[in-house]
Amino acid sequence: MSRAGGISIHAIDVSRGVPAAGLHVALYRLQGAERQLLAEGECGAGGALEHPVTTGAGVSAGMFEAVFEIGAYYRAQRVAVPDPAFVESAPFRFGIAAAEQHYHLPLKFTPWGFSLFRGGA
């Protein structure tokens, strides 16, 4: 049995040029219409989510969704954003076909948009 490669998340607030320390992230496994919470927490000082999922805990082939709470992050940072924010929550659905590979999700965002893709880990 091969070990899962894991899912890592690294978030950067490009509007201010800083790692997104405190950004709340929830990672779900999708099974049909159901979502199962796999990981949840805030990004640390370097902008990375520290969780056992990064080394493969709970990761297998299938569909996943990461949800980034961008509006709440900016309000906590005392950045003026409308209420609701233009980007309040940013969901990102992705599939894992080869669970032994590592899936790195680098998020770059501003109050007005975001970019997210599979990056190198």
Backbone as numpy.savetxt, mean C-alpha at the origin, in Angstrom:
# Nx Ny Nz CAx CAy CAz Cx Cy Cz
7.68 -27.58 -1.13 6.82 -26.39 -1.13 7.71 -25.16 -1.13
7.50 -24.25 -2.07 8.32 -23.04 -2.14 7.74 -21.96 -1.24
8.61 -21.11 -0.72 8.21 -20.03 0.18 7.74 -18.83 -0.64
6.71 -18.16 -0.15 6.19 -16.97 -0.83 7.22 -15.85 -0.77
7.24 -15.05 -1.82 8.19 -13.94 -1.91 7.77 -12.70 -1.14
6.49 -12.52 -0.91 6.02 -11.40 -0.10 5.57 -10.19 -0.91
4.95 -9.26 -0.18 4.46 -8.00 -0.75 5.02 -6.88 0.11
5.76 -5.97 -0.49 6.26 -4.82 0.27 5.67 -3.54 -0.30
5.52 -2.56 0.58 4.93 -1.28 0.21 5.86 -0.17 0.69
6.16 0.78 -0.21 6.99 1.93 0.12 6.32 3.16 -0.44
5.97 4.12 0.44 5.18 5.28 0.02 5.97 6.58 0.19
5.91 7.42 -0.85 6.59 8.71 -0.84 5.58 9.81 -1.15
5.56 10.82 -0.29 4.76 12.03 -0.50 5.61 12.94 -1.39
5.39 12.87 -2.70 6.23 13.64 -3.62 5.90 15.13 -3.61
4.73 15.51 -3.10 4.40 16.93 -3.02 5.29 17.65 -2.01
5.77 16.90 -1.02 6.64 17.50 -0.01 8.05 16.89 -0.02
8.25 15.88 -0.87 9.57 15.27 -1.00 10.01 14.50 0.23
9.05 13.77 0.87 9.38 13.03 2.10 8.75 11.64 2.06
9.36 10.68 2.80 8.70 9.39 2.97 7.36 9.61 3.70
6.37 8.81 3.41 5.02 8.99 3.94 4.85 8.32 5.30
5.63 8.74 6.27 5.52 8.20 7.63 4.14 8.48 8.17
3.46 7.45 8.66 2.12 7.60 9.21 1.00 7.32 8.24
1.29 7.10 6.95 0.25 6.77 5.98 -0.36 5.41 6.34
-1.68 5.37 6.51 -2.36 4.12 6.84 -2.59 3.30 5.57
-2.24 2.01 5.66 -2.38 1.08 4.53 -3.10 -0.17 5.02
-4.03 -0.67 4.22 -4.68 -1.95 4.49 -4.50 -2.82 3.24
-4.11 -4.06 3.44 -3.90 -4.99 2.33 -4.87 -6.15 2.50
-5.65 -6.40 1.45 -6.68 -7.43 1.48 -6.40 -8.50 0.45
-6.79 -9.72 0.77 -6.85 -10.81 -0.21 -8.29 -10.86 -0.69
-8.49 -10.92 -1.99 -9.84 -10.94 -2.57 -10.22 -12.37 -2.95
-11.42 -12.76 -2.54 -11.95 -14.08 -2.90 -13.37 -13.86 -3.39
-13.54 -13.73 -4.68 -14.85 -13.41 -5.23 -15.25 -12.02 -4.77
-16.42 -11.90 -4.13 -16.90 -10.61 -3.64 -16.41 -10.30 -2.23
-15.66 -11.22 -1.62 -15.22 -11.03 -0.24 -13.79 -10.51 -0.17
-13.53 -9.67 0.87 -12.19 -9.16 1.15 -11.77 -9.66 2.52
-10.58 -10.26 2.58 -10.02 -10.73 3.84 -8.82 -9.87 4.17
-8.82 -9.22 5.33 -7.70 -8.37 5.73 -6.46 -9.23 5.94
-5.40 -8.89 5.23 -4.14 -9.63 5.30 -3.10 -8.87 6.12
-3.07 -7.55 5.97 -2.10 -6.71 6.68 -2.68 -5.32 6.83
-2.29 -4.63 7.90 -2.76 -3.28 8.12 -1.78 -2.56 9.03
-1.60 -1.27 8.78 -0.73 -0.49 9.64 -0.35 0.83 9.01
0.54 1.53 9.68 1.05 2.81 9.18 2.47 2.62 8.67
2.81 3.36 7.63 4.17 3.34 7.12 5.09 3.98 8.15
6.28 3.43 8.28 7.26 3.93 9.24 8.00 5.16 8.74
9.01 5.56 9.48 9.77 6.79 9.19 10.33 6.81 7.78
10.70 5.66 7.24 11.25 5.59 5.89 10.19 5.42 4.81
8.91 5.37 5.20 7.82 5.24 4.23 7.43 3.81 3.91
8.03 2.82 4.60 7.72 1.42 4.31 6.75 0.85 5.34
5.89 -0.05 4.89 5.00 -0.77 5.78 5.78 -1.96 6.32
5.94 -2.02 7.63 6.63 -3.14 8.28 5.58 -4.14 8.74
5.58 -5.32 8.14 4.59 -6.34 8.46 5.12 -7.68 7.96
4.78 -8.80 8.59 5.25 -10.11 8.12 4.87 -10.43 6.67
3.88 -9.75 6.11 3.50 -9.99 4.72 4.68 -9.68 3.77
5.60 -8.81 4.21 6.74 -8.46 3.34 7.67 -9.64 3.10
7.66 -10.62 4.01 8.49 -11.81 3.82 7.67 -13.02 3.40
6.39 -12.80 3.07 5.59 -13.87 2.51 4.46 -14.39 3.38
4.32 -13.92 4.61 3.26 -14.42 5.49 1.88 -14.17 4.88
1.15 -15.24 4.62 -0.20 -15.14 4.10 -0.32 -14.91 2.61
0.81 -14.86 1.90 0.79 -14.55 0.47 0.75 -15.85 -0.35
-0.22 -15.92 -1.24 -0.33 -17.02 -2.19 -0.87 -16.43 -3.49
-0.91 -17.24 -4.53 -1.42 -16.74 -5.81 -2.87 -16.29 -5.64
-3.22 -15.22 -6.34 -4.59 -14.73 -6.28 -4.66 -13.23 -6.45
-5.83 -12.67 -6.13 -6.06 -11.25 -6.27 -5.96 -10.56 -4.91
-5.43 -9.32 -4.94 -5.22 -8.54 -3.73 -5.66 -7.11 -3.97
-5.89 -6.38 -2.87 -6.19 -4.96 -2.95 -5.47 -4.26 -1.81
-4.72 -3.22 -2.17 -4.10 -2.34 -1.18 -4.90 -1.04 -1.17
-5.21 -0.53 0.03 -5.96 0.72 0.15 -5.12 1.69 0.97
-4.85 2.85 0.37 -4.00 3.87 0.98 -4.88 5.04 1.39
-4.81 5.46 2.65 -5.66 6.54 3.18 -4.94 7.89 3.04
-4.95 8.40 1.82 -4.18 9.60 1.49 -4.79 10.87 2.10
-6.10 11.01 2.07 -6.73 12.20 2.65 -6.43 12.33 4.14
-6.59 11.24 4.89 -6.31 11.26 6.33 -4.84 11.55 6.59
-3.96 11.03 5.74 -2.52 11.30 5.88 -2.25 12.80 5.80
-2.78 13.45 4.77 -2.53 14.88 4.61 -3.14 15.71 5.74
-4.33 15.32 6.20 -4.91 16.06 7.32 -4.04 15.92 8.57
-3.51 14.72 8.82 -2.62 14.50 9.97 -1.33 15.30 9.84
-0.90 15.55 8.61 0.32 16.33 8.36 0.04 17.83 8.34
-1.21 18.20 8.57 -1.66 19.60 8.56 -1.48 20.27 7.20
-1.66 19.45 6.14 -1.65 19.97 4.77 -3.11 20.28 4.41
-3.36 21.47 3.92 -4.73 21.86 3.57 -5.22 21.04 2.38
-6.25 20.25 2.62 -6.92 19.50 1.56 -8.42 19.70 1.74
-9.19 19.64 0.64 -10.64 19.76 0.77 -11.20 18.61 1.61
-12.44 18.74 2.06 -13.08 17.67 2.81 -14.39 17.32 2.10
-14.52 16.21 1.40 -13.49 15.18 1.31 -12.34 15.60 0.41
-11.20 14.94 0.62 -10.02 15.22 -0.20 -10.27 14.73 -1.63
-9.57 15.34 -2.58 -9.67 14.89 -3.97 -9.31 13.41 -4.06
-8.20 13.01 -3.42 -7.84 11.60 -3.29 -7.99 11.26 -1.81
-9.14 10.72 -1.45 -9.40 10.37 -0.05 -8.76 9.01 0.26
-9.19 7.99 -0.46 -8.62 6.65 -0.36 -8.21 6.22 -1.75
-7.07 5.58 -1.85 -6.58 5.12 -3.14 -6.49 3.59 -3.12
-7.49 2.91 -3.73 -7.43 1.45 -3.80 -6.62 1.01 -5.03
-5.91 -0.08 -4.88 -5.11 -0.62 -5.99 -5.28 -2.14 -5.98
-5.91 -2.67 -7.03 -6.09 -4.12 -7.14 -5.03 -4.70 -8.05
-4.47 -5.83 -7.61 -3.41 -6.46 -8.39 -3.45 -7.97 -8.17
-2.90 -8.69 -9.15 -2.88 -10.14 -9.08 -1.48 -10.67 -8.89
-1.40 -11.78 -8.18 -0.14 -12.48 -7.99 -0.30 -13.86 -8.62
0.46 -14.10 -9.68 0.42 -15.39 -10.36 1.54 -16.30 -9.85
2.68 -15.72 -9.49 3.85 -16.48 -9.03 4.18 -16.06 -7.60
3.60 -16.76 -6.63 3.73 -16.36 -5.22 5.16 -16.46 -4.70
6.02 -17.18 -5.39 7.42 -17.28 -4.93 8.22 -16.01 -5.26
7.68 -15.17 -6.13 8.34 -13.90 -6.46 7.95 -12.83 -5.45
8.79 -11.81 -5.34 8.48 -10.69 -4.45 7.75 -9.61 -5.24
6.72 -9.03 -4.65 5.93 -7.98 -5.28 6.11 -6.70 -4.47
6.81 -5.73 -5.05 7.07 -4.46 -4.39 6.16 -3.40 -4.99
5.43 -2.67 -4.12 4.50 -1.64 -4.57 5.01 -0.27 -4.12
5.69 0.46 -4.99 6.12 1.82 -4.66 5.01 2.82 -5.00
4.52 3.49 -3.96 3.46 4.48 -4.13 4.08 5.87 -4.08
3.80 6.66 -5.09 4.19 8.07 -5.13 2.89 8.86 -5.23
2.71 9.87 -4.37 1.42 10.56 -4.36 1.52 12.02 -3.95
0.46 12.75 -4.29 0.26 14.15 -3.90 -1.21 14.24 -3.47
-1.68 15.40 -3.02 -3.11 15.52 -2.71 -4.00 15.36 -3.95
-3.40 15.37 -5.16 -4.19 15.40 -6.39 -4.03 14.17 -7.27
-3.23 13.20 -6.85 -3.07 12.01 -7.66 -2.03 11.08 -7.09
-1.91 9.91 -7.73 -0.92 8.93 -7.27 -0.45 8.06 -8.42
0.70 7.44 -8.23 1.27 6.49 -9.17 1.67 5.25 -8.38
1.30 4.10 -8.90 1.59 2.85 -8.21 1.82 1.78 -9.26
2.84 0.96 -9.06 3.19 -0.07 -10.03 3.97 -1.17 -9.32
4.29 -2.24 -10.03 5.16 -3.26 -9.46 6.59 -2.81 -9.73
7.31 -2.60 -8.67 8.70 -2.16 -8.77 9.65 -3.27 -8.38
10.93 -2.97 -8.44 11.94 -3.91 -7.97 12.05 -3.79 -6.46
12.37 -4.88 -5.82 12.48 -4.83 -4.34 13.86 -4.76 -3.95
